[in-house]
Every structure is written in C-alpha cells, then in structure tokens.
Amino acid sequence: MTFDQLSICLEVKKETAQQVFKKIAECSLPGYRIQDMVATVELGDKIWKQPATPERLPQGSPESNRMRELALEYVEHWLMTFPEISQEAGIDISPATAYCIMNKHHNLFYYKCWAKPPLSLQGKLDRLELVNWGLAQPIETFVFSNEMTFEVGGPRRLWNTTREKGEDPYALATPDKYKSSLSIIVSGSIALGFKGPFWRQNATIPGTLEYEYLQALNCMMTDYNANWGPNEPHSETGRYYWLVEGDAGNHTTAARMDKEEAAVQGINRIPKWPANSPDFNEIQPCWNYLKDVIMEYDFTGTSEQTRQEVVNTLKLEWAHMPQELVDCFCMNFHLNLLQVRA
C-alpha cells in the first residue's frame, strides 16, 4: 500500500503518514516489520460512527444538560462565563471543554461586553463640530474611496471586528481547512451619481495596467499644478470635493503636512478631526454587495490566471451594480451624521 492510499484510508495528510511510519520503524523491536501491519489495512470508504477517543461528556449526558439548564435559569447566570457555569454545577472540566460543550451541544455562545470609554465634554463638542460641518456641505461634494481584500476559496475565519449585539460569529460555514485560497486587494470610489474606476491594487508593479494608469494620472496632475495652479479646479466646478478615505495611512500623511505643503498639493483642511471618530465611509456597503455576488461564482486554483478571472468578474459586477443603489448608499451619509447629532 502506498502512502497516498494510507493517507486516504486513515484520513490524514501524506506527510503525516510518512512521519508516523518513520517514527514507528525507528522505535519498533528487532524483527518487527511495520510493512506487515500496513499490508493488513484495507482501502475503502471509512465511516466513523464515533471518534477514536470518546467524549468525556457526550451530547445528551446529564452533566451537559445540567449546564444548559443552569445557564438559562436566571438572569444572573446569563452574565456568567461557561467555566463559571460548570463550577457552579459542580462539574470538573477545563474552560475549553466548557465552551466546547455549550457551543456544540446546545448552540450557546458567550459574548463579553466591551464598553467604550465615555467621551469627555471636549470630545463631544469636537464630534458635534465635525457633524455640523458635514451636514452643511452638499452631499454631491463627497467622494467615498477605499480598498478591500477579497478572499476566494479559503476557509471563513471568526470575525475580528465588532459585531452586532446577539450576532453569532460561528454562524458562517467553515469549508475544508486544506482548501486552497487566494486574496485580492481591489480599490474603487463612488459619489452621488458617479461610480469611479475599479482596479486591482497593482499600482507599484511596473508594466501593469494600474501602474500605467496612475503614472499617467500623476503626470497630468504635476503638469496641471505647474501650469494652472491648484485652485483652478475650484473656479471650473464652482465647489470643492471632499474625499472620504478609509485608509488611515493617508489621513496620517495629510495630518503631518504643514499649511504651506497642503496648499501646494491642493489639500483643504476640514475642521478638527476627533480621534477614534466613527467610520462613515459609504463605500463599505458596495463591498458587501460584491462579496455576496462573488459567492455565486465557482473559482478553482490559485494561479495568476484564476486571480485575473476573479478581478475580471469583480469589474463586471462593479459595472453592473445599479447606480440607484450607489446613490442610496451615498445619501445615507447625511442620515448617519444626523443620528450622531441626535
């Protein structure tokens, strides 16, 4: 029997089977041939009715049911962790086992409440100043831009971001952990009545379409600033355009500029931007829309051809995304600002 057949039969990786084979051969007694044991293994579909090591507290056991009843009995117990529940029930198990029992047996999950620190009076005034300034600007003067990473074919991990109250982070299905995956970073921009270009983040790689596009755009901007001045677009359009960018690095770079450099670059300052301010970038719902659409496609492999196929599909779906939906996302900007002020 080959190692490929042995790995299929034992449901392990081929490398694992080789390492175990080598270790057993080194530790075996003289005259003992591991090949004789391997020859007795039959290849076929294995159906495991129970794990090799039975659970200490299987599903339906009195201890498991007692933990569930105790966790749901009183309001005081709702705020207790599962290890505390097991201690009160008199069950001697590890914290990991307590969480495993409640998650797998009873579909119960514990979420620790993280309260944000209260804002100072000055912090509230800074946010109100920013909100009032945003509400005074026409909604069509805001351009929302950001980048997003699309993971195709990989396992879904637990979210490391803030979740809504009562939302189950384990609700998403977990595909095969050995399945190959690929990640693609894309960028785009939207505004009221406008949907900007959509491209893969290859701007630093010479020879790519994105690199040539940005190089030509930078040359145009340099020539325009040298010959016409940074204030010329304002006299043509009659209004400023404010960029809402989700990249913290861009905000940091702009914040480090002095007034003279910002004037040369044509950057206009907004009122004081408070620290830890809420995220109002309305392009995020567009990324959620594309993620839902891309799940309907089936991509195989991780080659560059597959990556380009994913990018082309994203560009096609971006172009087909209704402009009415984009305008609805943009209009939510002022609504969110009103909620902050309320």
C-alpha positions as CSV (number, residue, x, y, z in Angstrom):
1,M,0.0,0.0,0.0
2,T,1.4,3.4,-0.9
3,F,1.5,6.4,1.3
4,D,-1.2,8.1,-0.8
5,Q,-3.6,5.2,-0.2
6,L,-2.6,5.1,3.5
7,S,-3.4,8.8,4.0
8,I,-6.8,8.4,2.3
9,C,-7.6,5.4,4.5
10,L,-6.5,7.0,7.8
11,E,-7.9,10.4,6.8
12,V,-4.5,12.2,7.4
13,K,-2.0,14.0,5.2
14,K,0.5,12.1,3.2
15,E,3.4,13.8,5.1
16,T,1.8,12.8,8.4
17,A,1.6,9.2,7.4
18,Q,5.3,9.2,6.3
19,Q,6.4,10.8,9.6
20,V,4.4,8.3,11.7
21,F,5.7,5.4,9.6
22,K,9.3,6.6,10.1
23,K,8.9,7.1,13.8
24,I,7.3,3.6,14.3
25,A,10.0,2.0,12.3
26,E,12.7,3.6,14.5
27,C,11.1,2.6,17.8
28,S,10.0,-0.9,16.8
29,L,11.6,-4.0,18.2
30,P,14.1,-6.0,16.2
31,G,12.4,-8.3,13.8
32,Y,9.2,-6.3,13.8
33,R,8.2,-5.2,10.3
34,I,5.8,-2.2,10.1
35,Q,5.1,-3.3,6.5
36,D,3.2,-6.3,7.7
37,M,0.8,-4.0,9.7
38,V,0.3,-1.7,6.7
39,A,-0.5,-4.6,4.4
40,T,-3.4,-5.6,6.6
41,V,-5.0,-2.1,6.2
42,E,-7.9,-2.3,3.7
43,L,-8.6,0.6,1.4
44,G,-12.2,1.7,1.2
45,D,-14.7,4.3,2.4
46,K,-14.4,4.7,6.1
47,I,-17.5,5.7,8.1
48,W,-16.6,6.7,11.6
49,K,-19.6,6.2,13.8
50,Q,-17.8,7.6,16.9
51,P,-14.4,9.3,17.5
52,A,-11.4,7.2,18.3
53,T,-11.4,8.9,21.8
54,P,-14.9,9.1,23.1
55,E,-16.0,12.4,24.6
56,R,-15.9,12.6,28.4
57,L,-19.3,14.4,28.4
58,P,-21.1,13.4,25.2
59,Q,-24.2,15.2,23.9
60,G,-27.2,14.4,26.0
61,S,-25.3,13.5,29.1
62,P,-26.8,14.7,32.5
63,E,-23.8,17.0,33.0
64,S,-24.2,18.6,29.6
65,N,-28.0,19.1,30.1
66,R,-27.4,20.5,33.7
67,M,-25.0,23.1,32.4
68,R,-27.5,24.2,29.8
69,E,-30.4,24.5,32.3
70,L,-28.2,26.4,34.7
71,A,-27.0,28.8,32.0
72,L,-30.6,29.7,31.1
73,E,-32.2,29.5,34.5
74,Y,-31.7,33.0,35.9
75,V,-30.7,36.4,34.6
76,E,-27.6,36.4,36.8
77,H,-26.4,33.3,35.0
78,W,-26.7,35.0,31.6
79,L,-23.7,37.2,32.6
80,M,-21.6,34.3,33.8
81,T,-19.0,32.6,31.6
82,F,-19.3,28.9,30.8
83,P,-16.4,27.9,33.0
84,E,-18.2,29.7,35.9
85,I,-21.4,27.8,35.0
86,S,-19.5,24.5,35.1
87,Q,-18.0,25.3,38.5
88,E,-21.4,26.2,40.0
89,A,-22.9,23.0,38.5
90,G,-20.1,21.0,40.3
91,I,-18.6,19.7,37.0
92,D,-14.8,19.4,37.0
93,I,-13.8,20.3,33.4
94,S,-11.4,22.7,31.7
95,P,-12.6,26.1,30.4
96,A,-12.0,24.9,26.8
97,T,-14.2,21.9,27.4
98,A,-17.0,24.0,28.9
99,Y,-17.0,26.3,25.9
100,C,-17.0,23.3,23.5
101,I,-19.9,21.6,25.3
102,M,-22.1,24.8,25.2
103,N,-21.2,25.6,21.6
104,K,-21.5,22.2,20.0
105,H,-24.2,20.6,22.2
106,H,-26.5,23.5,22.8
107,N,-25.5,26.1,20.2
108,L,-25.0,28.6,23.0
109,F,-22.3,31.3,22.8
110,Y,-20.9,33.8,25.3
111,Y,-20.0,37.3,24.2
112,K,-18.1,39.6,26.5
113,C,-19.5,43.1,26.5
114,W,-16.8,45.7,25.7
115,A,-18.0,49.2,26.7
116,K,-16.3,52.1,25.0
117,P,-14.9,54.7,27.4
118,P,-17.2,57.7,27.9
119,L,-16.4,60.8,25.9
120,S,-15.3,63.9,27.6
121,L,-17.1,67.2,27.1
122,Q,-14.5,68.4,24.6
123,G,-14.7,65.1,22.7
124,K,-18.4,65.5,22.3
125,L,-18.0,69.1,21.2
126,D,-15.4,68.1,18.6
127,R,-17.7,65.4,17.1
128,L,-20.7,67.8,17.0
129,E,-18.5,70.4,15.2
130,L,-17.5,67.8,12.6
131,V,-21.1,66.6,12.2
132,N,-22.4,70.1,11.8
133,W,-19.8,70.9,9.2
134,G,-20.6,67.7,7.2
135,L,-24.3,68.5,7.2
136,A,-23.6,71.9,5.9
137,Q,-21.9,70.5,2.8
138,P,-23.8,69.4,-0.3
139,I,-24.0,65.6,-0.4
140,E,-22.7,65.6,-4.0
141,T,-19.4,67.1,-2.9
142,F,-18.3,63.9,-1.0
143,V,-16.4,61.2,-2.8
144,F,-16.1,57.9,-0.9
145,S,-13.0,55.8,-1.7
146,N,-11.4,52.7,-0.1
147,E,-9.7,49.4,-0.8
148,M,-11.0,45.9,0.1
149,T,-9.5,42.4,0.3
150,F,-11.5,39.6,-1.3
151,E,-10.7,36.1,-0.1
152,V,-11.8,33.4,-2.6
153,G,-11.9,29.7,-1.8
154,G,-10.5,30.0,1.7
155,P,-12.0,29.0,5.0
156,R,-14.1,31.6,6.8
157,R,-12.4,32.7,10.0
158,L,-14.1,34.2,13.0
159,W,-14.6,37.9,12.6
160,N,-12.0,40.1,14.4
161,T,-14.2,43.2,14.2
162,T,-17.0,44.5,16.3
163,R,-20.3,42.5,15.9
164,E,-23.9,43.5,16.4
165,K,-25.4,42.5,19.7
166,G,-26.7,39.0,19.6
167,E,-24.9,38.1,16.4
168,D,-23.4,34.6,16.2
169,P,-19.8,34.7,14.8
170,Y,-19.9,30.9,14.4
171,A,-22.9,31.0,12.1
172,L,-20.8,31.1,8.9
173,A,-20.0,27.7,7.4
174,T,-16.3,26.6,7.6
175,P,-15.1,24.9,4.4
176,D,-12.3,22.4,4.3
177,K,-9.3,23.8,6.1
178,Y,-7.0,22.3,3.5
179,K,-8.7,24.0,0.6
180,S,-6.5,26.5,-1.3
181,S,-7.4,30.1,-1.3
182,L,-6.3,33.4,-2.8
183,S,-6.6,37.0,-1.7
184,I,-7.0,40.0,-4.0
185,I,-6.9,43.7,-3.0
186,V,-9.1,46.0,-5.1
187,S,-9.8,49.7,-4.9
188,G,-12.7,51.9,-6.1
189,S,-14.6,55.1,-5.4
190,I,-18.2,56.3,-5.5
191,A,-20.1,59.6,-5.3
192,L,-23.7,60.7,-5.8
193,G,-24.5,60.0,-9.5
194,F,-21.0,58.6,-10.1
195,K,-19.1,55.3,-10.0
196,G,-15.4,55.6,-10.3
197,P,-12.8,53.2,-11.9
198,F,-12.3,49.8,-10.3
199,W,-8.9,48.1,-10.4
200,R,-6.7,45.6,-8.7
201,Q,-4.0,47.0,-6.4
202,N,-1.0,46.6,-8.7
203,A,-0.1,50.2,-8.7
204,T,3.5,49.5,-7.5
205,I,4.2,46.8,-10.1
206,P,5.7,48.3,-13.4
207,G,4.0,47.0,-16.5
208,T,0.6,46.5,-15.0
209,L,-2.5,48.5,-16.2
210,E,-2.9,50.1,-12.8
211,Y,0.7,51.3,-12.7
212,E,0.5,52.9,-16.2
213,Y,-2.9,54.5,-15.3
214,L,-1.6,56.1,-12.1
215,Q,1.7,57.1,-13.7
216,A,-0.2,58.9,-16.5
217,L,-2.6,60.5,-13.9
218,N,0.3,61.7,-11.8
219,C,2.0,63.3,-14.8
220,M,-1.3,65.1,-15.6
221,M,-1.6,66.3,-12.0
222,T,2.0,67.5,-11.9
223,D,1.6,69.4,-15.2
224,Y,-1.7,70.9,-14.1
225,N,-0.3,72.1,-10.8
226,A,2.8,73.6,-12.6
227,N,0.9,75.4,-15.3
228,W,-2.5,76.2,-13.9
229,G,-2.2,76.1,-10.1
230,P,-4.1,74.1,-7.5
231,N,-7.0,76.5,-7.3
232,E,-8.1,76.2,-10.9
233,P,-10.5,73.3,-10.5
234,H,-12.5,75.2,-7.9
235,S,-13.2,78.0,-10.4
236,E,-14.3,75.5,-13.0
237,T,-16.6,73.3,-10.9
238,G,-17.7,76.0,-8.5
239,R,-17.3,73.8,-5.4
240,Y,-14.8,71.7,-3.5
241,Y,-14.8,67.9,-3.5
242,W,-14.1,66.2,-0.2
243,L,-12.6,62.8,-0.2
244,V,-13.8,60.3,2.4
245,E,-10.9,57.8,2.5
246,G,-10.8,54.6,4.7
247,D,-7.0,54.4,4.7
248,A,-5.6,55.6,8.0
249,G,-2.2,56.0,6.4
250,N,-3.5,58.7,4.1
251,H,-5.0,60.5,7.0
252,T,-1.7,60.4,8.9
253,T,0.2,61.6,5.9
254,A,-2.2,64.5,5.3
255,A,-2.1,65.4,9.1
256,R,1.7,65.7,9.1
257,M,1.6,68.3,6.3
258,D,2.0,71.9,7.2
259,K,-0.2,74.6,5.7
260,E,2.2,75.6,3.0
261,E,2.7,72.0,1.7
262,A,-1.0,71.3,1.9
263,A,-1.7,74.5,-0.2
264,V,0.8,73.3,-2.8
265,Q,-0.8,69.9,-3.0
266,G,-4.3,71.5,-3.2
267,I,-5.4,69.9,0.1
268,N,-8.1,71.8,2.0
269,R,-8.4,71.2,5.7
270,I,-11.7,70.3,7.3
271,P,-12.4,71.2,11.0
272,K,-10.7,69.4,13.8
273,W,-10.9,65.6,13.2
274,P,-11.5,63.9,16.5
275,A,-9.6,60.7,17.5
276,N,-11.5,57.4,17.2
277,S,-14.2,59.0,15.2
278,P,-17.0,56.8,13.7
279,D,-16.5,55.3,10.2
280,F,-18.9,56.9,7.7
281,N,-17.3,55.6,4.5
282,E,-20.4,54.7,2.5
283,I,-18.4,52.6,0.0
284,Q,-18.4,49.7,2.5
285,P,-22.0,48.6,1.5
286,C,-20.7,48.3,-2.0
287,W,-18.0,45.9,-0.9
288,N,-20.6,43.8,0.9
289,Y,-22.7,43.8,-2.3
290,L,-19.8,42.5,-4.3
291,K,-18.9,39.8,-1.7
292,D,-22.5,38.5,-1.9
293,V,-22.4,38.4,-5.7
294,I,-18.9,36.7,-5.9
295,M,-20.1,33.8,-3.7
296,E,-22.3,32.7,-6.6
297,Y,-19.2,32.0,-8.7
298,D,-17.0,28.9,-8.5
299,F,-13.3,29.6,-9.0
300,T,-10.7,26.8,-8.9
301,G,-7.0,27.0,-8.2
302,T,-4.7,29.9,-7.1
303,S,-2.8,30.6,-10.3
304,E,-2.4,34.1,-11.8
305,Q,-5.0,33.2,-14.4
306,T,-7.6,32.4,-11.7
307,R,-6.7,35.7,-10.0
308,Q,-7.2,37.6,-13.2
309,E,-10.5,35.8,-13.7
310,V,-11.7,36.9,-10.3
311,V,-10.6,40.5,-11.0
312,N,-12.5,40.5,-14.3
313,T,-15.6,39.1,-12.6
314,L,-15.4,41.8,-9.9
315,K,-15.0,44.5,-12.6
316,L,-18.0,43.2,-14.4
317,E,-20.2,43.1,-11.3
318,W,-18.9,46.5,-10.3
319,A,-20.0,47.9,-13.7
320,H,-23.4,46.2,-13.4
321,M,-24.1,47.4,-9.9
322,P,-27.1,49.7,-10.2
323,Q,-26.3,53.4,-9.8
324,E,-29.5,53.8,-7.9
325,L,-28.1,51.5,-5.2
326,V,-24.9,53.5,-5.1
327,D,-26.8,56.8,-4.8
328,C,-28.8,55.3,-1.9
329,F,-25.5,54.4,-0.1
330,C,-24.2,58.0,-0.6
331,M,-27.4,59.5,0.7
332,N,-27.0,57.6,3.9
333,F,-24.0,59.8,4.8
334,H,-26.1,62.7,5.9
335,L,-28.6,60.3,7.7
336,N,-25.7,58.8,9.7
337,L,-24.5,62.3,10.6
338,L,-28.0,63.2,11.8
339,Q,-28.0,60.0,14.0
340,V,-24.7,61.1,15.6
341,R,-26.1,64.5,16.4
342,A,-29.3,63.1,17.8
